[in-house]
Amino acid sequence: MKRAFPILAVLTAILLSYATYAALVIAPTEQTMGDVQRIFYYHVPSGWTMFLFFAVNFVASVVYLIGRNLKADAVAVAAAEIGVVFCTVVLVTGPLWARPVWGIWWTWDWRLTSTLVMWLIYVSYLMLRRFSSGGQTPLLAAALAVFGALDIPLVYFSIWFFRTQHPQPVIGDQGSIDPSMLRVLLINWAAFICFGLLVFWSRYRLEVLRQEVEESQALEALLEPGSSR
Amino acid sequence: MNATRYLYAAYAATWIIHIAYLWTVARRYQRLRETIDKLKINELKGK
């Protein structure tokens, strides 16, 4: 992976560039909203990628709770961080799309509010990991992640279960998206997934390295009983 | 069209968020490398 990483990074950059070009130029202009609808090609794939990484965080947290596997803990923290980054993109691009289309930046409806709550849950997960120094931190964080994951289906299905300002699904059985728009949407999703996986891999390696350093420091402290630490 | 500025703002914000995050990862990696170097020096001194 170490040798393939630069090649994969270049390929991802090319794919992202093409995806952005497709979103801004190739995709047809939507009749009602005009060009501002092109935010859709960043907003929706970012949301799907966010769900993917939060789901990875959930699975890794369960694996950690079962077996206390440190690699699973590293996967969990890396996935949570990248999930939060994509969730932030969703929460920023959403209001920028809503303002010209709905006439408001924000409304406290189910989809928007549950997404904000999900962002807050995972930010608190990361803050717990960052500021808690006890040995039980990964365990507490994993428990919080399992609890936080309950919000994922609530966010996803909120547009089916509740009357919301947020649009209904545009793909699948109920969707009516133009095939050329769908193609551009899927290209953008593939590009964001590739980008997310590359960043995830870097963050995972960083976490594993951090765990190793922490272990070395603990050993060093044990070997030097006279040290002030 | 006036609404186009929201489109560009959304695309720019997306990349600002991603680049800012990548920068924090790179900084943390650099700090960790410095800690590893210090540990190596301590280990050599111990020998």
Contacts between the chains, C-beta under 8 A, distances in Angstrom:
chain1	res1	chain2	res2	distance
A	20	B	11	7.2
A	24	B	11	7.8
A	33	B	3	7.8
A	34	B	1	5.9
A	34	B	3	6.2
A	35	B	1	6.3
A	35	B	3	6.9
A	35	B	4	5.2
A	35	B	7	5.6
A	36	B	1	7.9
A	36	B	3	4.1
A	36	B	4	6.8
A	36	B	6	5.4
A	36	B	7	5.1
A	38	B	7	5.5
A	39	B	6	7.1
A	39	B	7	5.8
A	39	B	10	4.5
A	39	B	11	7.8
A	42	B	10	6.2
A	42	B	11	6.2
A	42	B	14	5.2
A	43	B	10	7.2
A	46	B	14	7.1
A	81	B	21	7.6
A	85	B	17	6.3
A	85	B	18	6.7
A	85	B	21	4.7
A	88	B	17	5.4
A	89	B	13	7.5
A	89	B	14	5.1
A	89	B	17	5.4
A	89	B	18	7.5
A	92	B	10	7.4
A	92	B	13	4.8
A	92	B	14	7.5
A	92	B	17	6.8
A	93	B	10	4.3
A	93	B	13	6.6
A	93	B	14	6.3
A	96	B	6	4.9
A	96	B	9	5.4
A	96	B	10	4.3
A	96	B	13	6.9
A	97	B	6	6.8
A	97	B	10	6.5
A	99	B	6	6.1
A	100	B	2	7.6
A	100	B	3	3.9
A	100	B	6	5.1
A	195	B	18	7.5
A	199	B	18	7.9
A	199	B	21	7.4
A	199	B	22	6.8
A	199	B	25	7.3
A	202	B	25	6.0
A	202	B	29	8.0
A	203	B	25	5.8
A	206	B	25	6.3
A	206	B	28	6.2
A	206	B	29	5.5
A	206	B	32	6.9
A	209	B	29	7.8
A	209	B	32	5.7
A	209	B	36	7.8
A	210	B	28	8.0
A	210	B	32	6.0
A	213	B	32	6.1
A	213	B	35	5.5
A	213	B	36	6.1
A	213	B	39	7.0
A	216	B	39	5.5
A	217	B	35	7.8
A	217	B	39	7.0
A	220	B	39	6.9
A	220	B	42	6.6
A	223	B	46	7.9
